Amino acid sequence: MKCPFCGYDEDKVIDSRPTDEGTAIRRRRECTKCQKRFTTYEKVESLPLMVIKKDKSRQPFSREKLLNGLMRACEKRPVSIDDLEKLVTDIETQIMNTLKREITSREIGEMVMARLKNLDEVAYVRFASVYRQFKDINTFMDELRKLLNEK
């Protein structure tokens, strides 16, 4: 690490401690030439995850957008925000574990529906109606029949 004061490239670490809830390390350093101290932060480099939409456009994955969609589906249902946060965290973890940098909105939707079905069936049908873009009542009834047949 180059000293920001004199440009010398040797220093010693005086103190290290985790910051940002353990996602970064703060290091206090001292230049071995001019003895001035400075702070550096070390963080894991993460590449943005891109979502490929139905129209083939791309946008960054948004945890908040996913959570908002789930909250709309679960409105006036006995589903806690903690359950929804856990669901979003599980999906985000599953996506990150695939090590892919791009994922389709369809794949995310299927992950959501698989988990939402076990969490709340009404919320599942609400989410499915938007996600699958039900065209008419027959499409809606087909989804309900599938749900009933699984029981």
Summary of the structure (lengths in Angstrom):
residues: 151
radius of gyration: 23.6
end to end distance: 61.5
largest distance: 77.5
contacts: 367
relative contact order: 0.10
helix: 46%
strand: 22%
